[in-house]
Structure formats: structure tokens, C-alpha cells
Amino acid sequence: MATFVIAGAGLAGAKAAQALREEGFDGEIVLIGAEAERPYERPPLSKDYLQGRSEREKIYVHPPQWYADNDVDLRLGRRVTRIELGHHLVRLSDGSRQPYDKLLLATGAVPRRLPGPGYYLRTVEDSDALKERFATGAKVLIVGASWIGLETAAAARTAGCEVTVVEPEPTALNRVLGPELGDLFARLHARKGVHLRFGTAAAEITQTGVRLSSGERLTADLVVVGIGAAPEIWLARDAGLDVGHGILTDAALRTSHPDVFAAGDVAEHFHPVYGRRVRVEHWANALHGGPAAARSMLGQDVTHDPIPYFYTDQYELGMEFSGDVEGYDEVVYRGDPDKLEFIAYWLRGGRVVAGMNVNTWDVVDEIQALIRSGAVVDQKELPTG
Ligand SMILES: Cc1cc2nc3c(=O)[nH]c(=O)nc-3n(C[C@H](O)[C@H](O)[C@H](O)COP(=O)(O)OP(=O)(O)OC[C@H]3O[C@@H](n4cnc5c(N)ncnc54)[C@H](O)[C@@H]3O)c2cc1C
């Protein structure tokens, strides 16, 4: 009987296990997770769960009995510490060895850190700890005006905290959206009373707040750091697999070893639409990448090529974003950005490279089809939602 081992019990790992069973795999599935919790989804941790508006049970990928019902050997609270490619086995932090026929690496990413005592937001424990502090009406300082920083700012503000965000870029989300739409998010937070300090880098977290690279000190009761995440590639690198920013794979999520696969945040996969490798740290990529890797492990013909997709909720703004703005030369709007009900299209040479629908729904498929087609568009014909 074949044994498939999955290292990393997050969304990608859990969805891979589910897909293996759905595809009829009747061998052994071992799902190994470093956290004590069974697989759960992270987006609520900085949104409704952090705001106390959703129950804990809702974050989990499967109910507890699903693993036994589907004969998935879920081993939590231990990590894979080493891969021995030549022997087809992994070593675990509990001292055990686990042989495999096929191995999936779905080890995700960990927050980048700053020196000093700060809060980070990756796990459900992190979210619980912040929720508790926000409830006390603390003075909160957030380092980083990207998705996690801004969602955390919205949650802290909604809880009644005084909130300051520091960010070295000239505006919010500058590198992911560019200044036009980045400013829209900055203005939204400013209207809600968040103090925004752009062009300002935090050098160190201190007992009383942060020390900025300018030497200036800002005081706060707690500092939350949201400056990006680093993929957990060291297992793969130490085993001699090819790595770049993530674990390098082809479009079928196969690594440089034929029996080892990678999916989710940790994978840097070849994307046929972009003609290069991409690493996507988004929920949808884990949701679909886990199953794609599972099918690939079963020898099926797989191409994992979704258009990158992300969503956020901040105050009354809900939006979905598709694509990649890199190299755009124009932003075109449909609807009314001032009313927070519109679609923004990023164009490069007349072709749509990204789209964002704000409080406008059921248009993602159309936007993604435009991006995928790579066709020069007539701007007047762009969908309005
Ligand atoms: C607070 C927060 C909010 C987010 N919000 C959004 C959002 O709104 N929209 C969106 O698209 N994306 C969002 N994301 C990103 C999204 O959650 C990730 O892309 C997704 O979780 C990736 O899933 P994954 O399974 O690849 O990795 P992970 O979820 O990181 O899971 C990997 C698991 O592997 C474990 N692990 C690591 N190393 C080992 C090892 N050696 N052995 C065993 N286990 C190991 C880790 O502990 C972890 O539990 C958010 C992320 C965070 C943190």
C-alpha cells in the first residue's frame, strides 16, 4: 500500500488530503502539523474572528471527526525536521521516522520579524492574544501598511483603540496596488481616525513602543508587526531540492525530485499565463494548490495556473482583487470610487493585468477571463459589475 506524507497541516495540506481521498486514493495518508490545532483558515484571524464576530469552530477546514472518517493520520504538535530523499523518509521532531512513497511540502510561511518584543499575526493563538489586548482599549502601533497591518488596524479601531500605522513606502499597499488604489485604502483608514505615518521605517521595538530609523521614538501599549512573511523553505533546501524565493516547482507542482511536491505559500510554481515562476501567498492558491498537488501525486496531468486572487474586508469596504499590477501604466475605473462601489482595472499596453471589485460582486470570473486572455481591450467595454 502506498504512503503519501504531507508536511504542513494548513489549508493546502488539509485540502490535499481531502482531494487524495476524493480522487480514490486508498493508500495511507499522513498529515503532519507543527501547530497543536487541526488545519484552519487564516483570513478570519485578522477580520471577523479578530473582531469577535465569528466563532472559533468556523475557522477549521474540517470537523474533528473528518480525519478519522477519511482515514487520514493527522499528527499534530510535531514538525518534520529533515527529509532524506535517498531513503524516501522524513524525520519528525518527536524522534520518529516516517517513510513515504510521495511527499507534499505544504509548510506555509512565517512572519518576518523585527528586533524586540512585538506581536505577530499568523496563528489563531496570535489572533486570540490581540483580541484580548484590543478589548482593553490599548494604544496600538502597527508596523506595516499592507494587508495584515491594515486589517489589524481596522479591527483595533473598531474595538475603540487608538491606532497608528508606520510604513516606509509613500502610501498604503504601494507595492501591491500602486499609489492610486493604495491611497484609497490610506484615506479610508484616515477617515476612521487611524494615524498614518508614511515614509517612516521602524528599526526596533522597545519596551515602550518603537524606535524609528530616524531615531524618533513612538510610544504604544502594544506593537503589531505586519511586514510580510518568509516561506518555510529550509527543509527543502537542506534536502537539496531546488529553491528560490520558495520551493521551485513546475506547473504541476512537482519539485526537482520526482516524488516530492510543494503547494500553498511555500511553493514558487511555474505559471503558464505569466511565463515565469510565481509565489502566491493567498488563501485561494492554498485552497486550489493543495488539491492540484494531490492530483499530480496521483500521476494525473495537472496545470496549476489560477489567476492570483485575494480578498479583504476593512470597515465597510469589501473587495476582491485578481491578477498582478506589475508594470501597469494606467488605472481605469468603473463606478464610483468615492462611494466605495466600483471596479478598478490596471492596464499595461491596453491589456488588463489586474482588477479589483469593491463592494461589487459576481464579476471575478469576467475580470479573470480578461486577464487570462491577454487581449487589448476597448476600455468602454470593460465590465461595470
Ligand atoms: C492573519 C492572516 C490573514 C490572511 N488573510 C488573507 C485574506 O484575506 N485573503 C487571502 O487570500 N489570503 C489571506 N491570508 C493568506 C493565507 O492565509 C495563506 O495564503 C494560507 O494560509 C496559506 O496556506 P498554506 O497551507 O500554504 O500555509 P499555512 O497556512 O502557513 O500552513 C502551513 C502549516 O504548516 C506548518 N508547518 C511549517 N513547517 C512545518 C514542518 N516542518 N513540519 C510540520 N508542519 C509545519 C505550519 O505550522 C502551518 O500550520 C492571510 C494570512 C494571515 C496570516
The ligand as an SDF file (V2000), in Angstrom:
LIG
                    3D

 53 58  0  0  0  0  0  0  0  0999 V2000
   -3.8190   36.8150    9.5230 C   0  0  0  0  0  0  0  0  0  0  0  0
   -3.8490   36.3920    8.0810 C   0  0  0  0  0  0  0  0  0  0  0  0
   -4.8610   36.8390    7.2510 C   0  0  0  0  0  0  0  0  0  0  0  0
   -4.9060   36.4600    5.9260 C   0  0  0  0  0  0  0  0  0  0  0  0
   -5.9180   36.9340    5.1480 N   0  0  0  0  0  0  0  0  0  0  0  0
   -5.9750   36.5660    3.8580 C   0  0  0  0  0  0  0  0  0  0  0  0
   -7.0320   37.0350    3.0150 C   0  0  0  0  0  0  0  0  0  0  0  0
   -7.8800   37.7980    3.4380 O   0  0  0  0  0  0  0  0  0  0  0  0
   -7.0720   36.6210    1.7320 N   0  0  0  0  0  0  0  0  0  0  0  0
   -6.1420   35.7750    1.2270 C   0  0  0  0  0  0  0  0  0  0  0  0
   -6.2130   35.4320    0.0410 O   0  0  0  0  0  0  0  0  0  0  0  0
   -5.1150   35.3130    1.9880 N   0  0  0  0  0  0  0  0  0  0  0  0
   -5.0220   35.6780    3.2910 C   0  0  0  0  0  0  0  0  0  0  0  0
   -4.0050   35.2240    4.0660 N   0  0  0  0  0  0  0  0  0  0  0  0
   -3.0130   34.3010    3.4910 C   0  0  0  0  0  0  0  0  0  0  0  0
   -3.4900   32.8590    3.5850 C   0  0  0  0  0  0  0  0  0  0  0  0
   -3.9690   32.5890    4.8710 O   0  0  0  0  0  0  0  0  0  0  0  0
   -2.3230   31.9330    3.2530 C   0  0  0  0  0  0  0  0  0  0  0  0
   -2.0100   32.1400    1.8990 O   0  0  0  0  0  0  0  0  0  0  0  0
   -2.6520   30.4800    3.5230 C   0  0  0  0  0  0  0  0  0  0  0  0
   -2.8120   30.2610    4.8990 O   0  0  0  0  0  0  0  0  0  0  0  0
   -1.5440   29.5600    3.0220 C   0  0  0  0  0  0  0  0  0  0  0  0
   -1.8570   28.2460    3.3640 O   0  0  0  0  0  0  0  0  0  0  0  0
   -0.7130   27.1390    3.4470 P   0  0  0  0  0  0  0  0  0  0  0  0
   -1.4280   25.8680    3.7920 O   0  0  0  0  0  0  0  0  0  0  0  0
    0.1590   27.2020    2.2730 O   0  0  0  0  0  0  0  0  0  0  0  0
    0.2170   27.5920    4.6660 O   0  0  0  0  0  0  0  0  0  0  0  0
   -0.0870   27.8080    6.2030 P   0  0  0  0  0  0  0  0  0  0  0  0
   -1.4750   28.2670    6.4170 O   0  0  0  0  0  0  0  0  0  0  0  0
    1.0310   28.6430    6.7260 O   0  0  0  0  0  0  0  0  0  0  0  0
    0.0440   26.3420    6.8230 O   0  0  0  0  0  0  0  0  0  0  0  0
    1.2830   25.6900    6.9060 C   0  0  0  0  0  0  0  0  0  0  0  0
    1.2940   24.8600    8.1640 C   0  0  0  0  0  0  0  0  0  0  0  0
    2.4760   24.0660    8.1500 O   0  0  0  0  0  0  0  0  0  0  0  0
    3.0520   24.0430    9.4410 C   0  0  0  0  0  0  0  0  0  0  0  0
    4.4770   23.7290    9.3080 N   0  0  0  0  0  0  0  0  0  0  0  0
    5.5000   24.5400    8.9310 C   0  0  0  0  0  0  0  0  0  0  0  0
    6.6620   23.8690    8.9200 N   0  0  0  0  0  0  0  0  0  0  0  0
    6.3760   22.6030    9.2830 C   0  0  0  0  0  0  0  0  0  0  0  0
    7.1530   21.4390    9.4480 C   0  0  0  0  0  0  0  0  0  0  0  0
    8.4580   21.4450    9.2240 N   0  0  0  0  0  0  0  0  0  0  0  0
    6.5280   20.2890    9.8320 N   0  0  0  0  0  0  0  0  0  0  0  0
    5.1870   20.2790   10.0570 C   0  0  0  0  0  0  0  0  0  0  0  0
    4.3990   21.3550    9.9250 N   0  0  0  0  0  0  0  0  0  0  0  0
    4.9760   22.5030    9.5260 C   0  0  0  0  0  0  0  0  0  0  0  0
    2.7940   25.4370    9.9610 C   0  0  0  0  0  0  0  0  0  0  0  0
    2.8840   25.4670   11.3500 O   0  0  0  0  0  0  0  0  0  0  0  0
    1.3790   25.6950    9.4410 C   0  0  0  0  0  0  0  0  0  0  0  0
    0.4280   25.2570   10.3550 O   0  0  0  0  0  0  0  0  0  0  0  0
   -3.9180   35.5920    5.4050 C   0  0  0  0  0  0  0  0  0  0  0  0
   -2.8800   35.1490    6.2330 C   0  0  0  0  0  0  0  0  0  0  0  0
   -2.8440   35.5360    7.5590 C   0  0  0  0  0  0  0  0  0  0  0  0
   -1.7260   35.0560    8.4450 C   0  0  0  0  0  0  0  0  0  0  0  0
  1  2  1  0
  2  3  1  0
  2 52  2  0
  3  4  2  0
  4  5  1  0
  4 50  1  0
  5  6  2  0
  6  7  1  0
  6 13  1  0
  7  8  2  0
  7  9  1  0
  9 10  1  0
 10 11  2  0
 10 12  1  0
 12 13  2  0
 13 14  1  0
 14 15  1  0
 14 50  1  0
 15 16  1  0
 16 17  1  0
 16 18  1  0
 18 19  1  0
 18 20  1  0
 20 21  1  0
 20 22  1  0
 22 23  1  0
 23 24  1  0
 24 25  2  0
 24 26  1  0
 24 27  1  0
 27 28  1  0
 28 29  2  0
 28 30  1  0
 28 31  1  0
 31 32  1  0
 32 33  1  0
 33 34  1  0
 33 48  1  0
 34 35  1  0
 35 36  1  0
 35 46  1  0
 36 37  1  0
 36 45  1  0
 37 38  2  0
 38 39  1  0
 39 40  1  0
 39 45  2  0
 40 41  1  0
 40 42  2  0
 42 43  1  0
 43 44  2  0
 44 45  1  0
 46 47  1  0
 46 48  1  0
 48 49  1  0
 50 51  2  0
 51 52  1  0
 52 53  1  0
M  END
$$$$
